[in-house]
Each structure stands twice: as C-alpha cells, then as structure tokens.
Amino acid sequence: MKSLRMGALAVLTVSVVALSMTGASAHDPNTAEGQAAARAFLADHLPADRHAVSGQAAGVPCVNGKADIYPCKNVDLLSVLPLSAMGGGNGNDIWGWTDPSSGKEYAIVGRTNGTAFVDVSTPTAPKFLGNLPSNGGSSTWRDMKVYKDHAFIVADFITGHGMQVFDLTRLRTVTTPQTFTADTLYKEFGPAHNIAINEETGYAYAIGSNTCRGGPHMVDIRTPKSPKNAGCVSQDGYTHDNQCVVYRGPDATYRGREICFNANEDTLTIVDVTDKARPVQISRKAYSGAQYSHQGWLTEDQRYFLLDDELDESRGTDKRTKTYIWDLASLANPVHTGVYNSPATAIDHNQYIKGKYSYQANYQAGLRILDVSNVASAQLTEAGFFDIYPAANEAKFNGAWSNYPYFASGIVLVNGIEQGLVVVKPNLGAVEPPPGGKFENTADVQIPDRGAAVTSSVSVSGVPGKAPAALKVNVDIKHPYRGDLVIDLVAPDGTSFRLKGSSSDSGDNVLTTYEVDAAAEDAAGSWQLKVQDVASADVGYIDAWSLQF
C-alpha cells in the first residue's frame, strides 16, 4: 500500500482536485485505495445542512435519547453554527485555542474553502469572527493545530498551499466578522494532508505532503512566524496521521526521547525523531483486519495506543465501528491486544484521548465517547454519544469529521461535513439505571392553568449513600409561556429545592438542566418534580425529566 506520491501527482492533479472540491476520502491519491475512496466519498456527498440551534439560555439537554433532532446519550447540545454562517463550503477538521490572557475559548473550524474562527466562550451563542481563505483553491482536507497562540494550517491537493501561520491573538479585538490574511506562509511543501504539533518541543509535522515521500515533514516552529525546515521522516513512505510526544511511557530505552506514532496506511510505525537530521524507525507493525490505518492517540500514561482504521467497516462483513488496541510496553515490539466493536455501524475517523475517555468523531455515528479505564484488559465501553447525522448510521462519508475535547470548560467541539460547528457538553458522570431501577420519568403530566401544583416521580434505587453536591436535573416541560411556572425538586425526605420561580420571561417551554446541592439527601427513594402554573391563559405538561448522579 506504500507509494511515492510525487511521481504521479502531476498526472492526478486535474481529476483529484475536482473530487476534493466536492468531498473525497482522506487517502494517498496515488494508491488504488485512495482513488477508490475518493470515488466513494464523492458518491456520499450531500449539500450543507442549514439546521441551527443557538442562542438558547442553557442549550438543549439530552433527554430520553434526544437533544433537539439529534440522538444522544449523556451529552447535551449547546449550539449549532451552520456552515452558511461561517463562510460556506463543507466542514472538515477542527481545533481549539484558549486565550491565556482572558481564558476565552475559540474554535478553529476547517472548511473546504478556508478556516473560520469562532468565539465559543458563550457556547450557547457562538460568534463567528472571520475567515482565513484557503491559499490557492478549495480542498476537502484542511487540518490545523495550535502552538504559542498561533494556528498552523495545511490543505491537501492544492499545489502551492504550504503552511499558513495565523496569530490568534488578533482575534481579541475583533467585533465584526473579517476576512483575514496569514501572518506567514511556509512554502517548503505544497499540499499536505495533515499536521501534528508537539507543543512541548515546538516542532510541527506536516503529514502526507509532496515531500519526504509523504512521510512527516518536520518544521521548527519555536519562533512561530519564522518556521524552518527541520528534516524528513521518509523511511516508511506515506504517513496519514500521527502523534508526536516527549516519551514518558514504560519503555525505559526511549524515555525522554521525542517519539512519533504514525498511522502509515497499513501499519503502526513508531519513529524516534529526537535527532531531526537522523530519525530512527523503531518498529513497523501490521495487524489483523487492516484496510487503512487512519489515525490514533496515546492514553495519557503512554502505555496504550488506540488506532482507527477507516476502511475496515465498508470492506468487511462486520460493519461495526472498530478501534484497535495496542500495548506499547515495548516500542520495538508493539502488540495488538484487541478490538473494540462499537454498537454503531459507521466509519471511524479522528479520535483524541483526554483523561479516561477517548473522544471519537465517527462520521455518520457522530461523536462517540469511550471509557478507556480497562484498556489494559483490552476492554473499552461507550460512555456517551452525540449523533450529528440522525438520518442514517452507515459506513459512508457524512457527518462528524473531527472533534476537539481539550477545553477547560468541558465543552466539546464537533465539525460536521454538512452540519458545521456543533458545540456539546458531555455529562459523563451520569449513572446508568441499574437493573430494576429507574432514574427517568417520561409520562406526560398535565399542568393546569392557574391550578394546583402537579408532580412527577422518579424512583431511584441501586445508588448507595448520599446524592451529589452537584445533582443535575434535566427538565423538559412544554408550556407556551414559561414565565408562568414555578418548578421545584422534592427529595425523598420532603426537602424542596427551588429550580425556577415565576418571572416576566415570555419564552416558550423549559428545556434545560438545573444543578442543586443535594449532598445532605439520601440518593435512594422517590424524587419528585413539582410544577405549578401561577398565572392565567395557558396550560402545559411535563414531557420528561431525569436525574444525573
């Protein structure tokens, strides 16, 4: 599957660029797999979706498996900013930046025709700040990472694109959307499929470029506006994606070295890049079931590596989304220990690990969040999901391209090919109902006009001890004038917690999540949601509500 891209690039330029402008798969264009995947991606292409959810006071909680139109589990919807509100095109990669001076959080949103910058510090009302146009044309594949308050952006199939460098501190003073220009353009490669950055060392790795046989093109970015060529990793040919770290894992031979973990189309290839002039390939390992080694990420202790394969679902008889688990006790001999099979049937794409969770953007299955606590036993479990493509769940190229889970606020950014920027908030501490237990009430309870209070009960069992100090109460009440309502949570011992008092608020419905300090209450027992309409003219009903311990 390895190939030399440069020789055939000129021949493919016209036909491949045409595909890239409409959507194509992420592969080396000079292999049969790459060209076949491009045709598959083109066949799956759909126009951008204009469905927007934004500006709501508390977003849309995931209740009864839905948030707005989106299937979900333990993940709430905060907002959707369609591509049409960010400069158009279709979506691809995404990253984030936190301003160290203000703590404000920003999304860097890749699109076929440029890069959008969005202020998400109020995540229920994202604010588009402007666009950095693509350098030289449109591309399905745009990728970006951040170092020292600068964004580094590459695009594939554009001959002279190079690496755009953009000073993110320029966003601090933006009040109306702008068209930006890059601060610097690095020109020692043209197209590149991906970019990785080791923020600890200050080196960028342009991957799948027209240099270095498609392997990592290393760039010294320690002075961000003066990037310098640092060398090539070319021994194993084309690299699709990678992660490079200062190694602190269990293999004492390589501790303190800078190591890259490369998804090289049909292998996991590990390279020591400490000496940029003389990179050393440590190992190159194939695995059973390989179709296209796409991308992966290290667990935080650097002992394990989770790898996704982009074509195994569409080509295999088992269509379940698969994650390949590697034990890296020895970097010279990585061991493939098992495969996680998702209940979803979709193509996996980009994943990133934060703490004990892997956040995966899996095309039509959306954002899938896996608990990796038992990775040593090759066991992963699904902790939550948010499906931004509710129309289907198939092995096709639509929906979630990538995600960014590293903000301190806990929000997660998802970039959809058709959907644009989707901002969500996982609630991964939620407790699943135990056998025979019940945490959720879905029966409609009528709320009479200016009448007595009504209640809806939830019986909680299987949760020992006290309730948490941050008990989340998800509420879905349909009422044409929510200012009429007084809402309380009543604990099993009768203690009442006021969630909402009547007000002059003229909006419709109550669809939000409240938080109460219930640490003094026993968790087990019958909890009640108590609702009263204290004014005239309207009736409503409790549609659903739930507790998250």
N, C-alpha and C positions, 0 to 999 in steps of 0.2 A: 504494500500500500504506500510505501515511501516513494517520493518523486522529487524531481528537481523542477521547481516552478518556473524558473527564469526562461528556460529554453522554449517553452510553449506559450508563454504569457502573451507575446505579441500576436500569435495566431488566434488566441481566445478573446482578445480584448473586446471586439465589437459584440459578439454574441453574449459574453458573460456580463458585460456592463448592462446590456438590455435586460437581462434577468435580474441583476442587482437592483435596478430601479423599481422593479415591481415586487421583489421579495424572493430570496433564494436561500438555500440552506448554507450552513456555516462550514465549508469544507475547502480543501485544496482544489482549485479548479482544474488541475492537470491530472487528476485521477478519475477513473470511471465512477467511483463512489461520489466524488464531488460533483461531477456533471449530472449524474442521476438524481442526486439530492437536490440540485438546483432546479431540475425539472419538476420534482415533487413539490418543492416549495412554491414554485410558480403556479402549479395546479391548485394549491391550497389558498392562494392569495385572495383576500377579501378587502373591500374598502374600509377606511377608518370608521370606527363607531363614534357617534356623537352623544351617547348617553352620558350625562354628567350628574354627579352628586357632590355638591359642595356648598359651603356657607351655612351648614346646619350647626346649631349650637353645640351639639355633642355627637355628631355623626349618626351612624345607624348601627345599633348593636346587632350582633349575631344572635338571633332568637329563633328557636325551632328550625335551625339549619339554614336560615336565610338572613341576609342583610341586603335590603333593597332587592335587586333582582339576582343577587349572587349567592350560590350555595356556600356554606361556611361551617366551620367548627372551631370554636374558641378564638376566633379572630373577628374583630369589629371593623366595620367600614367607617373611615373618616371622611374621605372625599375622592372624587374622580375628576381629573382635569383632562378633557379630551385633547387629542392631537390638534384639532382645529383651533384650540385656544392657545397653542404653543408654537405656531408656525407651520403646521401641516405635516404632510408626509406620513410615514408609518414608523412605529416605535421599534427600538432595538435595545441597546444596553443602557445601564443607568448606574450612577454612583452618587455619593453624598459628600457634603462638606459642612463642618461645624465651624462657624466663625469663632476663633479663640478669644476675641475681644468682647463679643456680645453673647455668645452661646447660641445664637440663632442658627437654625438648621436649614440647609439648602439642598435641593435636588438638582443633579446634573443629568439631563434627560437626553439620551441619544435618539436621533430620528434619521430617516433616510436622507434628509436634505440639510441637516445641521444639528446643533446641540442647543437645547433650551436650558435656561437657568430659572429655577422656581424657588421662591421663598416658601418653605413649609413650616416655618416657626409657629404659625397657627394652622395646624394640619387639617382642620375642617374647612379652611378657606385658603388654599394655596394661591400664591400670587406670582404670575408669570412676569419675569423681569426682562427677558430679552433672549435673543437668538444669536449664536455664532454660526454663520453659514458654513457649509461644507466647502473645503478648499478644492474646487475644481469639478464638482459634479455630485450626483446622487449615489448613495451606496446603501445597500441593505445592511451592511455590517459596519457599525461605528462603535468604538469602545473607548472608555475613558477611565482614568484613575487620578488620585489626588496626592500631592506631596508639597509640603511647605506652602499651603494656601494657594497652590496653583493646580489647574486641571491640565492634564496631558491627554490629547485626543488623537486617535488614529482612525482611518477608514480603509476598507478593502476595495480593490478593483478600481481605484482612482489613481492613475499613473503617477501624478505629481502631488498627491495629497500631503505626504510627510506627516510630521507630528506637530499639531497645534499646541501652543502653550498659552494658557489664559490665566491671568492674575485674578483670582476670585475675590480679592479684597475690593475690586472695582464695584462689586455688587452692593457694597454697603451704602452707597449714596444714590442708588437707582430708585426713582419714584415712578417713572413711566417706562413701559417696555421699549427696549432699544435694539438696534442691530449692532452687534459688537464686531470687532476685529481682533485677531490673535495678537498677543504681545510678541511672540516669537514663533518662527516656523523652522523646525528641524527638517533638513532636506536630504539626509543621507540614506533614506529609503523612501520609496514612493507609497504604494499601498501597504497596509499591514492589517491583519485580521483582528488582532487583539493586542492589548497592552497590560502588563503587570508591573507593579512597582513594589520594591522592598523599601518601605518608609524608614526602616532602621539604618540602612546603608546609603540611601539616596541614589539607587540605580533603578532605571526603568528597563523593561524587557519588551521590545516590540516583537510580536509573535506572528508568524505566517506572513512575513514581508517578502519583498522581491530581492532580499539579500540573505546571506548566511544560509543558503539552501532552504530557506523557510524556517530555520530554527531561530532561537532568541537572538535578536539584535540588541546588544547591551548599550545603554546610554547613561552617561554620568550626568545626573540632574541635580547634583548637590547645590549648584547655583542655577535655580530653575530657568531663568531667562537666558542662560548660556549653556545649553546642553551640548555634550561632547560624546562622540563615538568612543565606546569603550571596548568593543570587540564582538565576536560571534560565538554562538554555540551551534555548530553545524554538523557534528558527527553523526547524529541520528536523523538528519533531514528535517522535514516539516513538523513544526510543533503547532498544535491547535490552540492550546491554552496552558497556563502554568501558574504555580505559586512559588515564589522565592522568599526564603526566610534565613535569618541567622539561626542556625540549628541548635536546639537545646533539648533534643529528644534523648531516647535511651541508648543510642549507639555512640559510645564514648569516642570512637575513632573520629567522628565528624563534629563533635560539639564545638561551637564557636566558629564553624565554617559557614560560608554562605552557600546554601543548597537550593537548587531549583527542582521542583517536582512537575514533570512535563507530561501532559496528555498528548501523546505522539501518534495519533490516528489508530494504531493497533497495539500500543504498549503503554505502560507506565515507565517513563525513562527518568532516572534521577541523576543529576549532574552537579558536581562541585564547581561553583563559579567564583570562588574566593579570589583566585588569580584570573582576572578578566582576559589576560593575554593567553592563558593556558587552561581553559576549562577542562575538567576531567569527568568523563562519564563513569558513574559509579555502578549503575545497573540499568538493564533494559529488560522488562518482564512483560510477556504476553499473558493472557488469561482466557479461560474457557468462556465462550459466548461473545467474544469481542467482535464488534462490527464497525464501530467508530469511536475510539477513545476521545471523549469530548472535553471534559473539564473535571476538576476535583479540588478538594480542600482538606487541609490537615485538621485533626482535632487539636484542641488548644495545648495538650501535652506533647504534641508532635509524634505520638506513638502510632496513630492510625490515619489512614487516608481514605476518604470516600470519593469514588470515581463514578462519573456518569458516562454512559455510552449512548450516543444519540441515535443510532440506527438499529439497535437490537430489538426494540419493540416493533418497529414497522416490518422488519425482515423475519423475525422469529414467529413461532407458533404461539408462544406465551406473550400476550400483548401487555402484561402488567409492567408498569414503570419499575425499572431495576436500578439499584445502587450497589456498586461493587465495593466490598470492604477489604482493605489491605492492612496487614500488620507490618509495621516498619521497625521492628526490634533491631533488624539488621538492614541498613540501607543498601548493602551489597546484595542482599537476598530478600527483597520484599515478598511477602506471602499473601496470596489472595485467599482470605479465610471464609468468605461467604457472600451471599447476595441478599439484599432486602428487596422483597417484592411488594410493591405498593398495591392497595386495593384499586387505585386508579389505573386506567389504561391509556396512557399518554406518553409522549416523548419527553424525556428529561433533558434539561438544558443547564442553566447555571445554578450552582449552589455555593453557599458560604456558611461557615460554622461560627457561631457565637455562643460561648458557654457550652451548655449541654445540648444545644439544638442546632440542627442543620436546616437552613432556610433554602428551599429548592424552588426555582421557577421552572415549572414543568409544562410549558406550552398550554394545551387545552385543559389540563387539570389545574392550572393556576399555581398559586403559592402553596407548597406543601411543607410542613414543618415536622421534622423528625427528631425524636428524643434519642440521643446517641449515648445515653448513660451506660448501656450494656454493650457497647461496641466491642469490648474485649471478648465477649461471647458471640460476636458476630450477630447481635440482635439489635435491631432498630425498631422503634414504634412510632406511629403517627400521633403527634400531639395536637395538631390543628391544621386547618387549611382554609384557603380563601380562593374560590374558583372564579376568576375574572372572565371566563369564557363559558357561560352557562348553557350555550346552545348544544354542546357536544363534549365528549370525553374520549377522543380517539387519538391514534398515533399520527397526527397531522401537525403542520406548522402554522398554528394560530394561537393567539392568547399570550401568556406570560413569557417574555423573553428573558428577563433577569430581575433581580431584586437587590435591595441594599438594607441590611438589618442592623447597622452599627451605630445608630444614633443613641445618645444617652437618654432621650425621651422615651425610647421603646417603640416608636413608630417604625414601620417597615415600608419602604418604597417598592412598588412593583411597576415595571414598564411593560405595557402590552403592545403587541404588534398593531392591533386595531384599536385598542382601548385608550392608550396614552398612560398618563400618570395616575396610578391608583395608590392611595395612602391608607394603610390599615394599621390596627393596633392589636397585636396578639394578647390574649389573656390565658397564658399557658399554665397558670396556677389553678385553673378551673378543675374541679373534681368531677370525674365521670360518675354517673349514678351507679351505685353498687347493685348487685343482683337483688331484686325485690325492693330496692329503694327508689325514691322519686324526688327529684330536685326541681321539677318544672311543671307548671300548670298551663295547659293550652286550651281549656274550656272557656268559651265566651261567657262573661258575666256582665249583664246589662247594668248600666249606670243610669238611674232615673234622673230626670230633670228636677233640680232643686229638691231632692229627696233625701232619704236616709242613706248613710254610708253602706256600701256593699263590700264584701270581702271575697278573696280568692285564696285558697290554701295550698301550701306545698308541704308534704310530709317528708322530713329528712331523717334518714337512718343510715347507719354504716359509717358515720363520721364521728369518731370519738372526741371527747374533750370539748373545748370552747370554740366558738366561732372566731373568725379572724378580726383583727383590728381594722382591716380594710375589706369588709364584706361587700361584694359587688351585687347590686340589684338591677337586673336588666328588665326594663319595663316597656311594654308595647300596648298602649291604650289608644283606641280610636275615638276621637271626640272633636267636633268641628270648632271648639273654642277652648283650648287647654287652660286658659286663664281662669275658667270656672272651677277648676279641680283642686282639691286638697288630697294629697296622697301620703299615706303612712305605711311603714313596715312594722308589723307587730310580731315580736319574738314569742317563742313558746310560753314564756312565763308572763306574758301580757305587756312587757315593756314596749313602748311605742317610739319609733324613730320617724321624725318628720322628713319626708323626702321632698315634698313640694307644697307650698302654700298657694292660695289663690292670689292672682295678680292681674295686672292690666294687659298681660300677654295675649295678643289676639291670634296667635298662630294655631294651626290645626295639629291635633294628635300629640301624644307624648311617646317618643321613641328614643330612649336614651338609657344610659347606665348611671345609677347613683352609687355612692360609696358611703358606708356607715361604719362607725367604730362599734362593733358588736362583741368586743373581746370579753365582756363580762357575761355573755349569754352562752348557754349550752347549745351546741350545734344541732343535736338531735331533737326532734319534736316537730310540732306543727307550726309553721310560719305562715303569716297572713299578709297579703297586700290589701290595704284598706283604702277605698277611694270614695270620695263624696263630691257631688256637683252642688255647689253652694249658690249658684245663680240660675236665672231663668232662660228658657228658649231652646236649649239643646240637650240631646241625650247622647250617650256614647256607650262603650263597652270595653271591658278588659279583654284584649285579644290574646295576650300571652305575657308571662313574666317568668323569670328564673333567678336562682341564686348561684353565685360562683364563690366557692370557698377556696 
